[in-house]
């Protein structure tokens, strides 16, 4: 499959060329060595194809995506940020309040369609991007990776920072953790099968078991990125093997 040259990138706002923030997580030396080793193994098979990270809100798609983009020499893009840009700079929460979820989903699809024409990008998608089949068609131009995080861990993360910026989780008063967990469980029932369509699945529970960690929240973002590269490598090699058999 041939992909369009990077010149296509110039047709979209420079916003999509987000760079790693100066305060980004710094991994231990041994993690960085393994991260770089895995990236070098993946690059020949990846051949510039975009990586689309999918998963529930709060699963770490942006943090892990920035690490992957840096080690692969890719640009990073957050689809929610691009939707905000397309909507005139207002936040996702404001888009939901003023225009409704349908408007947001339509803009999200437009963003993914534009990104599908590009290469050398790691894209953090919105938690609900997977529910539209057309979005999967666009993401099939690259490699999709599901960051699978236990719901209880997600609820802890989100409750700790608040739900104000997440329109599908906003609720009144009460136990924030339990209400968040109940809402996440409902959303996952709707989306779980869609996440499973991804080319690769990165299970934080599996990583924790491999590293002897009891709590997935103790995993470093780099450890997750290392696993993501391994899963991408497995998928690409399997894909190449299948093509050779045809």
Secondary structure, DSSP 4 states (H G I P E B T S, - for coil): -----GGGGGGS-GGG-B---TTPPPPPHHHHHHHHHHHHHHHHHHTT--EEEE-STTSSHHHHHHHHHHHHT-EEEEHHHHHHHHTTS--HHHHHHHH-HHHHHHHHHHHHHHHTT--SEEEE--TTGGG-HHHHHHHTTSEEEEEE--HHHHHHHHHHH-STT-TTT---SS-HHHHHHHHHHHHHHHHHHHHTTSSEEEEHHHHHHHHT-S-GGGS-HHHHHHHHHHHHHHHHHHHHHHHHH-
